[in-house]
Amino acid sequence: MTDYSPLLSGVPGIAHGFGNKGALLPTPLQPFRNTLPEKKQVHGTRIVDIHQAASNAAKPMAFLPASQGS
């Protein structure tokens, strides 16, 4: 099961979802699997700008894509 944010759902053009142990990649994001940056779950404050699909972001807390579909 994927969880969704009511706040993010109200923003046009944002595909989002929050995975869980049974489904790590939320259903709406599965078409983008091959372009996702490499990640490892961490707890911190580091946010990384993503400028290239499938980049290695080295343990960020969040990703900030440079453009839609990144």
C-alpha positions as a LaTeX table, in Angstrom:
\begin{tabular}{lrrr}
\hline
Residue & $x$ (\AA) & $y$ (\AA) & $z$ (\AA) \\
\hline
Met1 & 0.00 & 0.00 & 0.00 \\
Thr2 & 1.20 & 3.48 & $-0.82$ \\
Asp3 & 0.43 & 6.50 & 1.35 \\
Tyr4 & $-0.30$ & 9.89 & $-0.22$ \\
Ser5 & $-0.11$ & 13.44 & 1.10 \\
Pro6 & $-3.31$ & 15.48 & 0.78 \\
Leu7 & $-1.15$ & 18.61 & 0.47 \\
Leu8 & 1.04 & 17.25 & $-2.36$ \\
Ser9 & $-2.02$ & 15.74 & $-4.09$ \\
Gly10 & $-3.35$ & 19.27 & $-4.53$ \\
Val11 & $-0.26$ & 20.44 & $-6.45$ \\
Pro12 & $-0.56$ & 19.87 & $-10.24$ \\
Gly13 & 2.35 & 18.03 & $-11.89$ \\
Ile14 & 3.76 & 16.36 & $-8.77$ \\
Ala15 & 3.80 & 12.56 & $-8.75$ \\
His16 & 4.41 & 11.38 & $-5.21$ \\
Gly17 & 3.84 & 8.59 & $-2.76$ \\
Phe18 & 5.40 & 7.12 & 0.33 \\
Gly19 & 6.48 & 3.50 & 0.21 \\
Asn20 & 6.53 & 0.98 & 3.00 \\
Lys21 & 8.11 & $-2.38$ & 3.82 \\
Gly22 & 5.76 & $-4.21$ & 1.42 \\
Ala23 & 6.09 & $-1.72$ & $-1.46$ \\
Leu24 & 9.29 & 0.32 & $-1.29$ \\
Leu25 & 8.58 & 2.22 & $-4.52$ \\
Pro26 & 5.13 & 3.83 & $-4.59$ \\
Thr27 & 2.92 & 2.79 & $-7.53$ \\
Pro28 & 2.81 & 6.24 & $-9.23$ \\
Leu29 & 6.63 & 6.36 & $-9.29$ \\
Gln30 & 7.27 & 2.87 & $-10.72$ \\
Pro31 & 7.45 & 4.09 & $-14.36$ \\
Phe32 & 10.47 & 6.21 & $-13.30$ \\
Arg33 & 12.40 & 3.35 & $-11.61$ \\
Asn34 & 15.27 & 3.40 & $-14.15$ \\
Thr35 & 15.86 & 7.13 & $-13.72$ \\
Leu36 & 15.73 & 7.31 & $-9.92$ \\
Pro37 & 18.90 & 8.41 & $-8.13$ \\
Glu38 & 20.66 & 5.81 & $-5.98$ \\
Lys39 & 19.73 & 6.27 & $-2.35$ \\
Lys40 & 20.04 & 4.82 & 1.12 \\
Gln41 & 17.67 & 5.66 & 3.96 \\
Val42 & 19.30 & 8.00 & 6.44 \\
His43 & 18.14 & 10.40 & 9.12 \\
Gly44 & 19.55 & 13.88 & 8.82 \\
Thr45 & 19.14 & 17.29 & 7.23 \\
Arg46 & 21.06 & 16.94 & 3.93 \\
Ile47 & 19.05 & 17.82 & 0.78 \\
Val48 & 20.58 & 17.18 & $-2.64$ \\
Asp49 & 19.84 & 18.92 & $-5.97$ \\
Ile50 & 19.48 & 16.32 & $-8.73$ \\
His51 & 20.62 & 17.52 & $-12.16$ \\
Gln52 & 21.03 & 14.18 & $-13.94$ \\
Ala53 & 18.78 & 11.09 & $-13.99$ \\
Ala54 & 20.05 & 8.01 & $-12.13$ \\
Ser55 & 22.81 & 9.94 & $-10.33$ \\
Asn56 & 24.44 & 8.80 & $-7.09$ \\
Ala57 & 23.31 & 11.25 & $-4.42$ \\
Ala58 & 25.37 & 9.86 & $-1.49$ \\
Lys59 & 22.89 & 9.51 & 1.39 \\
Pro60 & 20.62 & 12.56 & 1.20 \\
Met61 & 17.56 & 13.05 & 3.39 \\
Ala62 & 15.59 & 14.42 & 0.42 \\
Phe63 & 15.94 & 14.92 & $-3.34$ \\
Leu64 & 15.19 & 18.17 & $-5.15$ \\
Pro65 & 14.92 & 17.52 & $-8.91$ \\
Ala66 & 16.13 & 20.21 & $-11.29$ \\
Ser67 & 13.17 & 19.73 & $-13.65$ \\
Gln68 & 9.87 & 17.89 & $-13.94$ \\
Gly69 & 10.42 & 14.20 & $-14.59$ \\
Ser70 & 14.01 & 14.24 & $-13.32$ \\
\hline
\end{tabular}
